[in-house]
């Protein structure tokens, strides 16, 4: 699968919507609700959604943006 840098912007918008829809009254993200949204709206499997959430919460944007940049360069 080839990744273009422009592909990321659309995904950020899509995931921003899913995250906003998964917020609780106190503003925190309900990760189980987000997991469900990733499966229902993002076409992820349960296992894929779990792995994606683990990556995002364990590594954060600093590490993952560098991994993305390297993947695009490769």
C-alpha positions as CSV (number, residue, x, y, z in Angstrom):
1,X,0.0,0.0,0.0
2,X,1.4,3.3,-1.0
3,X,0.9,6.2,1.4
4,X,0.8,9.8,0.1
5,X,1.4,12.7,2.6
6,X,-1.9,14.2,1.5
7,X,-3.8,11.1,2.7
8,X,-3.1,12.0,6.3
9,X,-5.1,15.2,6.4
10,X,-8.4,13.5,5.5
11,X,-7.7,10.8,8.2
12,X,-7.0,13.5,10.8
13,X,-10.3,15.1,10.0
14,X,-12.2,11.8,10.1
15,X,-10.5,10.7,13.4
16,X,-11.0,14.2,15.0
17,X,-14.8,13.7,14.4
18,X,-14.7,10.2,15.9
19,X,-12.8,11.5,18.9
20,X,-15.1,14.4,19.5
21,X,-18.1,12.1,19.3
22,X,-16.5,9.8,21.9
23,X,-16.0,12.6,24.5
24,X,-17.7,12.3,27.9
25,X,-19.3,15.2,29.7
26,X,-16.1,16.0,31.5
27,X,-14.2,16.2,28.1
28,X,-12.3,13.0,28.5
29,X,-12.4,10.5,25.6
30,X,-14.2,7.3,26.3
31,X,-11.8,4.9,24.7
32,X,-14.3,2.1,24.5
33,X,-16.8,4.3,22.7
34,X,-14.0,5.4,20.4
35,X,-13.1,1.8,19.8
36,X,-16.7,1.1,18.8
37,X,-16.7,4.1,16.4
38,X,-13.4,2.9,14.8
39,X,-15.1,-0.5,14.1
40,X,-18.5,0.9,13.0
41,X,-17.4,4.0,11.1
42,X,-13.7,3.5,10.4
43,X,-14.0,-0.1,9.1
44,X,-11.4,-1.4,11.6
45,X,-11.7,-4.9,13.0
46,X,-11.9,-5.1,16.9
47,X,-8.3,-6.2,17.0
48,X,-7.2,-3.5,14.6
49,X,-9.0,-0.8,16.6
50,X,-7.4,-2.1,19.8
51,X,-3.9,-2.0,18.2
52,X,-4.5,1.5,16.8
53,X,-5.6,2.8,20.1
54,X,-2.7,1.2,21.9
55,X,-0.3,2.8,19.4
56,X,-1.9,6.2,19.8
57,X,-2.1,6.2,23.6
58,X,1.3,4.4,24.2
59,X,3.4,6.3,21.7
60,X,1.7,9.5,20.9
61,X,2.1,11.9,18.0
62,X,5.8,12.5,18.3
63,X,6.8,8.9,17.7
64,X,4.0,8.2,15.3
65,X,4.5,11.2,13.1
66,X,8.2,10.2,12.7
67,X,7.1,6.7,11.8
68,X,4.6,8.1,9.3
69,X,7.3,10.3,7.7
70,X,9.6,7.4,7.4
71,X,6.9,5.2,5.9
72,X,6.1,7.9,3.3
73,X,9.8,8.3,2.5
74,X,10.2,4.6,2.1
